[in-house]
């Protein structure tokens, strides 16, 4: 039975990933900042016959990340899924409406801590468990807003830079972890019908996750270090 660890699993994309992998017979380790308030995730776990385990994990707290890793230390992780925290409403995109001359640098640093350094903290903590698995996958959900080539509108400097930075982090990890046979990719989940995406977005969360899972299922080592769109096409860096 394959195992997956999903961060930001209490709602949105993370919750839907957990629901779908659970339905397909996977063992799911669902990590979120505050399990006690994750009512929908707790309901899912209660009906899972112990196939969904909730972990307390906050990506900016190294002790929290290490404690979660220790809790499932004996397990191999086939898929470590660093969920896009902002789309899951568990992260931050930075204050809105900021322009040159009016940048909140303290808030920007917090965005980088959550969206860039957070996925690296998690990847570091669980790398040995991923290396012991059969699939050996680290998948990070990024954003098209992290693409330098695709930035034609400007703005959203904190969020854009955090996603461009996590793309580079995972590109480096793909090289650094290649000797362990680990495949690392970043994936854009698409324009979603969420509070962030708005009512005119093109994809529901369930539709996006279904396509993302199809893409993830087909990943292999030669694709490590690439940036994909949810439909399987490569995204411009």
N, C-alpha and C positions, 0 to 999 in steps of 0.2 A: 504494500500500500504506500503510494507516494505521500510525502509530507510537504506542506507549504507554511511558511511564516509570513504573515501579512501585517505590515505596520499601518496605523491609522485605520483600523478595521471596524470601528464602531459605527460608521455611517458611509453613505455615498459609495464611491468605487470600492473602497476596502470591504465594506459590508457585502456588497454584491459579489465580489471575488470570493469571499468566504462562503457565501450561500451557494454559488455555483460549483466551487471545488468540493464542498461538502456533499452536494447532490451527486457528484460523480465518484464518491467513495474515497476521497482524499482525507488524510488526517490534517486538520487545520489548526494552526496556532495563530490566534487572532490577538494582535497586540494593540493596545490603546492606552491613552494617558490615565484615564479614570474608569476602570471596569465597573465600579459601583453605579455610575450614572449611565452606562451603556445599556439601556433597557432592551433595545431591539436585539443587540448582540447577545445579551444574556438569555433572551427567549430562544434564539437560534441555538445556543449552546445547550440549553435545557432539553431540547428536542433532538439532540444529535447523537445520543447514546455514547457519550464521551468521545466523540470524534472531532469535537471542536473544543479546544482549551483556550481560555482567555488569559492573556498575560498583561500585567501592568508594565508599560514601557513608555517613557517620554524621551524623544530623540535628543533633546538638548541636555539631558541629565546623564552623564556617563555612568553613574552608579546605578541608575534605573536600567540602563541598557545592559550593563554587566549582570545585574541581578536576573533579568529576563533570560539572558543566555545561560546562566547557571541553572535556572529552573528546568530547562529542557536540555541539559548538557549531554545526556546520553543519546539524543536523537540525531539522525541525519536529516538535513533539510534539502530536499530536491529543488525547491524554488523559494528563494528569499525575495519577496516582493516589497520593495520600498515604494509604498503608495504615495501618490502625489498629495501632500498634506493639505495644501490650500483647497484643492478641489474637494477634499474630504471634510472641509470646514474645521480641521484640527490644527491647521497651520496658519500662516500669515502671508499676506501679499504686500504688506506695507501700507502706510497711509495713502489714501487716494488724493488726487489733485495736486500732487507735488510737482513743482517745476524748478528749473535751474534758478538758483538764488533762494529757494525755499525748500531745501532738502533736509529731512530729519535723518541725520546720520546714525543716531542711536537706534532708531527703528529699523533702518536698513541693516545694521549689524545683526539685529534680532532675526530678520528675514533670512539672512545668510546662515545664521546658526541653525535655524529650523530646516530650511529647504536644501541647503548645500552640505553643511557639516553633519546634520542629522543622519542622512542616508549613509554617509561614510562611517559614522560611529556604529551604526547597526551592522553594516557589512563587515567591519573589522571584528565585532564581537562574535559574529556567527560564522565567520569564514571557515573555521575548522569543521563545523557541522555541515556546511555546504560541500566542502571537499570530500566528506565521507559518503555523500549521497550518490545515487545513480545518475541523476540529471545534471547536477552541479550548475544551477542557474541563479544568477543575481540579476533581477529585472527592476529597473527604477522608472517609475512613471514621472515623466518630465512634462514639458509643455511646448507647443509650437512657439510660444512667446519667448522661449529660450534660444530660438534659432536666430543667429546674427543675420543670415542671408534673407530670412523671412520678415525681418523687422522693417516695415515700410511706414509705420505709424508713429514710432517713437513712444515716449511716455513709459509709465510703469517701470521705472529704472530699477527699483529694488527687486521686484519680482522677476523681471527679465534677466537681470544679472545673476540672481540666485539660481535660475534654471540653466542659464548658459554655463555657470560655474559647475553645477552638479553634472552637466553633460561632460565637461572636461574631467571631473573627478572619476566618473565611471569609465571614460575612455582610457584613463591611466590605469584604473583597476583591471581593465580587460587585459592590458599588457602585463601588469605586475602579477596577476593571478593565473596567467596562462600556463605556467609550469605545474599548477595544481589541477589543470583541466577544467577550470571554472569559466563559464561563459557569462559575460556581463554586457547588457545592452540597456539603452534608454528608449522609452516609447512614449509618443504623444497620444493620449487617449481620445483626442478629438474635441469638437465643440459640443459640450454637454448641456442638457437641459437641467441646470442646477441654478442656485442663487447667483453664482458667479457667471455662468454662461448665458443666463437670461432666457426669456420665453421664445426667442427666435433661433435657438441652437438647433443643430441637426440630428443629435443623437440622444437617446435615453441612456441612463447609466447601464441598464441591462444590455442594451444593444452594443454599447462600447465594450463592456466586459466580455461578452460573447466573442467579439472579433479579436480582442486582445488575447484571450485564452487560445484562440486558434493560432494566432501568431506565435505565442509563447511555446505552444506544443511543437511547432516546427523549427524552433531554434536549435542551432548546432554550433560547435566551436569556431568554425570558419566565419560565422557572423558576429563573433564577439567584438565589442568596441564600436558597434554601429548604432545609428539613431534611426528608429523606425517610426512610421505613422501607424495608426491603429489598423489600417487596411493592409498592412504588410509591405507597403512601398517604403523606400528609404527617404528620410527627411533631410533637407539641406541643413548643414551645420550653421 
